[in-house]
């Protein structure tokens, strides 16, 4: 397959090593991969290359990948977007899907999982429903994420709404969520 026949995939993540390894794996699976390490570069590349697919990290340095999802969909509603994150939360998953992402994967996700998600167009009703309630720490993480989303990612406004010092909220948000 020559480069003109390969589907274009935009990969945006601030972790350059991860991007390099994932790009090689996706190229072996038949994609032409273009990498950006920040939101502005991702937007510029998308405007110039019109990708069929995109894999976007939720946190790109101190920026939100959700902005990029929204921009990509405004450029082309047919772009298949996967939101990839090491900081998964229900609030960000819901927002990513509302904005137009077709799937939401947590890191570490391998190339096969990403390719499968890019081509999965229906939901799966057989997914098991978890019978165990979330832990208190996980509930706190989810609540902080929800309030942060309600304030458009503005940490100062979210901290005021939570009656919490901004630095305390930042410290809590910098921690990885508790695995269930």
Kinemage of the C-alpha trace (Angstrom):
@kinemage 1
@onewidth
@group {chain A} dominant
@subgroup {mainchain}
@vectorlist {calphas} color= white
{ca unk a 1} P 0.000 0.000 0.000
{ca unk a 2} L 1.517 3.330 -0.992
{ca unk a 3} L 1.242 6.509 1.095
{ca unk a 4} L -1.580 7.908 -1.037
{ca unk a 5} L -3.798 4.926 -0.141
{ca unk a 6} L -3.006 4.896 3.569
{ca unk a 7} L -5.601 6.524 5.842
{ca unk a 8} L -4.213 9.591 7.634
{ca unk a 9} L -4.130 9.528 11.413
{ca unk a 10} L -3.348 12.524 13.585
{ca unk a 11} L -1.690 11.586 16.892
{ca unk a 12} L -1.558 14.333 19.523
{ca unk a 13} L 0.160 13.720 22.859
{ca unk a 14} L 2.783 15.703 24.776
{ca unk a 15} L 4.759 12.524 25.548
{ca unk a 16} L 7.149 12.434 22.577
{ca unk a 17} L 8.487 8.953 23.336
{ca unk a 18} L 4.989 7.505 23.566
{ca unk a 19} L 4.050 9.223 20.291
{ca unk a 20} L 7.082 7.820 18.520
{ca unk a 21} L 6.472 4.236 19.667
{ca unk a 22} L 2.724 4.374 18.984
{ca unk a 23} L 3.242 6.010 15.574
{ca unk a 24} L 5.582 3.199 14.501
{ca unk a 25} L 3.071 0.578 15.625
{ca unk a 26} L 0.203 2.309 13.802
{ca unk a 27} L 2.287 2.744 10.635
{ca unk a 28} L 2.910 -1.017 10.661
{ca unk a 29} L -0.877 -1.417 10.712
{ca unk a 30} L -1.304 0.646 7.551
{ca unk a 31} L -1.785 4.234 8.729
{ca unk a 32} L 0.027 7.381 7.681
{ca unk a 33} L 0.697 8.936 11.104
{ca unk a 34} L 1.311 12.620 11.679
{ca unk a 35} L 2.349 13.668 15.203
{ca unk a 36} L 1.713 16.869 17.143
{ca unk a 37} L 2.800 17.511 20.724
{ca unk a 38} L 0.493 20.428 21.553
{ca unk a 39} L -3.048 21.581 20.762
{ca unk a 40} L -2.033 24.435 18.427
{ca unk a 41} L 0.165 22.158 16.293
{ca unk a 42} L -2.602 19.548 16.240
{ca unk a 43} L -5.091 22.098 14.938
{ca unk a 44} L -2.651 23.384 12.294
{ca unk a 45} L -1.899 19.858 11.071
{ca unk a 46} L -5.603 18.961 10.999
{ca unk a 47} L -6.415 22.038 8.925
{ca unk a 48} L -3.695 21.135 6.412
{ca unk a 49} L -4.011 17.353 6.214
{ca unk a 50} L -7.711 16.537 6.896
{ca unk a 51} L -7.129 13.296 8.860
{ca unk a 52} L -9.609 10.437 8.653
{ca unk a 53} L -8.607 9.350 12.157
{ca unk a 54} L -7.238 10.999 15.282
{ca unk a 55} L -5.896 9.768 18.610
{ca unk a 56} L -5.905 12.622 21.105
{ca unk a 57} L -4.563 12.654 24.663
{ca unk a 58} L -6.901 14.228 27.209
{ca unk a 59} L -4.119 16.198 28.911
{ca unk a 60} L -1.668 17.731 26.492
{ca unk a 61} L 0.775 19.529 28.761
{ca unk a 62} L -1.542 21.933 30.614
{ca unk a 63} L -4.117 22.034 27.808
{ca unk a 64} L -7.234 19.963 27.288
{ca unk a 65} L -7.479 17.538 24.381
{ca unk a 66} L -11.244 18.130 24.487
{ca unk a 67} L -10.646 21.457 22.689
{ca unk a 68} L -8.945 19.569 19.894
{ca unk a 69} L -11.785 17.039 19.622
{ca unk a 70} L -14.250 19.895 19.206
{ca unk a 71} L -12.063 21.595 16.573
{ca unk a 72} L -11.497 18.386 14.580
{ca unk a 73} L -15.238 17.693 14.440
{ca unk a 74} L -15.904 21.274 13.319
{ca unk a 75} L -13.399 20.760 10.486
{ca unk a 76} L -14.798 17.351 9.436
{ca unk a 77} L -17.623 15.519 11.200
{ca unk a 78} L -16.472 12.213 9.698
{ca unk a 79} L -13.132 12.198 11.543
{ca unk a 80} L -13.018 9.128 13.804
{ca unk a 81} L -11.513 10.328 17.095
{ca unk a 82} L -10.238 8.302 20.028
{ca unk a 83} L -9.696 10.118 23.323
{ca unk a 84} L -6.765 8.558 25.161
{ca unk a 85} L -5.969 9.305 28.782
{ca unk a 86} L -4.088 8.269 31.867
{ca unk a 87} L -6.517 10.397 33.911
{ca unk a 88} L -9.832 8.727 33.136
{ca unk a 89} L -13.005 10.082 34.653
{ca unk a 90} L -16.675 9.711 33.902
{ca unk a 91} L -17.045 13.471 33.347
{ca unk a 92} L -14.293 13.686 30.728
{ca unk a 93} L -15.479 10.491 29.007
{ca unk a 94} L -18.996 11.897 28.683
{ca unk a 95} L -17.715 15.235 27.378
{ca unk a 96} L -15.379 13.584 24.857
{ca unk a 97} L -18.243 11.520 23.435
{ca unk a 98} L -20.616 14.519 23.390
{ca unk a 99} L -17.993 16.522 21.492
{ca unk a 100} L -17.640 13.809 18.856
{ca unk a 101} L -15.055 11.240 19.953
{ca unk a 102} L -16.075 7.698 19.002
{ca unk a 103} L -14.231 6.029 21.852
{ca unk a 104} L -12.430 6.765 25.130
{ca unk a 105} L -9.475 4.573 26.116
{ca unk a 106} L -7.300 4.634 29.199
{ca unk a 107} L -3.532 4.397 29.016
{ca unk a 108} L -1.698 2.236 28.554
{ca unk a 109} L -3.597 1.307 25.390
{ca unk a 110} L -1.725 -0.632 22.740
{ca unk a 111} L -1.950 -0.120 18.972
{ca unk a 112} L -4.332 -3.057 18.495
{ca unk a 113} L -6.767 -1.660 21.080
{ca unk a 114} L -6.626 1.743 19.373
{ca unk a 115} L -7.185 0.321 15.883
{ca unk a 116} L -10.119 -1.782 17.163
{ca unk a 117} L -11.648 1.291 18.812
{ca unk a 118} L -11.231 3.363 15.613
{ca unk a 119} L -13.332 0.834 13.709
{ca unk a 120} L -15.919 0.011 16.363
{ca unk a 121} L -19.087 1.881 15.497
{ca unk a 122} L -21.671 0.238 17.771
{ca unk a 123} L -21.923 -0.039 21.508
{ca unk a 124} L -21.718 -3.353 23.319
{ca unk a 125} L -24.757 -4.172 25.460
{ca unk a 126} L -23.005 -7.235 26.885
{ca unk a 127} L -20.483 -5.171 28.864
{ca unk a 128} L -20.708 -6.267 32.482
{ca unk a 129} L -22.202 -3.843 34.976
{ca unk a 130} L -19.947 -3.432 38.018
{ca unk a 131} L -21.751 -4.558 41.171
{ca unk a 132} L -19.235 -2.875 43.514
{ca unk a 133} L -19.704 0.782 44.403
{ca unk a 134} L -16.860 3.201 43.721
{ca unk a 135} L -14.400 3.817 46.537
{ca unk a 136} L -14.533 7.103 48.430
{ca unk a 137} L -11.229 8.185 46.828
{ca unk a 138} L -12.560 7.414 43.349
{ca unk a 139} L -15.831 9.240 44.090
{ca unk a 140} L -13.799 12.272 45.181
{ca unk a 141} L -11.766 12.130 41.948
{ca unk a 142} L -14.958 11.870 39.853
{ca unk a 143} L -16.568 14.775 41.712
{ca unk a 144} L -13.507 16.996 41.259
{ca unk a 145} L -13.479 16.195 37.532
{ca unk a 146} L -17.207 16.949 37.218
{ca unk a 147} L -16.882 20.330 38.956
{ca unk a 148} L -13.806 21.171 36.875
{ca unk a 149} L -15.741 20.384 33.659
{ca unk a 150} L -18.656 22.540 34.859
{ca unk a 151} L -16.203 25.437 35.109
{ca unk a 152} L -14.699 24.844 31.638
{ca unk a 153} L -11.416 23.548 33.058
{ca unk a 154} L -10.813 26.706 35.100
{ca unk a 155} L -9.077 25.441 38.243
{ca unk a 156} L -9.525 28.697 40.182
{ca unk a 157} L -13.285 28.794 39.527
{ca unk a 158} L -13.639 25.095 40.359
{ca unk a 159} L -11.690 25.567 43.603
{ca unk a 160} L -13.990 28.440 44.611
{ca unk a 161} L -17.057 26.293 43.870
{ca unk a 162} L -15.591 23.458 45.955
{ca unk a 163} L -14.621 25.850 48.788
{ca unk a 164} L -11.066 24.605 48.426
{ca unk a 165} L -7.735 26.317 47.989
{ca unk a 166} L -6.628 26.346 44.329
{ca unk a 167} L -3.285 24.669 45.099
{ca unk a 168} L -5.024 21.893 47.030
{ca unk a 169} L -7.272 21.226 44.044
{ca unk a 170} L -4.289 21.262 41.685
{ca unk a 171} L -2.461 18.765 43.886
{ca unk a 172} L -5.484 16.460 43.936
{ca unk a 173} L -5.914 16.737 40.167
{ca unk a 174} L -2.247 15.981 39.505
{ca unk a 175} L -2.588 12.607 41.185
{ca unk a 176} L -3.662 9.681 39.058
{ca unk a 177} L -7.178 8.423 39.803
{ca unk a 178} L -7.587 5.402 42.020
{ca unk a 179} L -7.933 2.194 39.964
{ca unk a 180} L -11.124 0.260 40.670
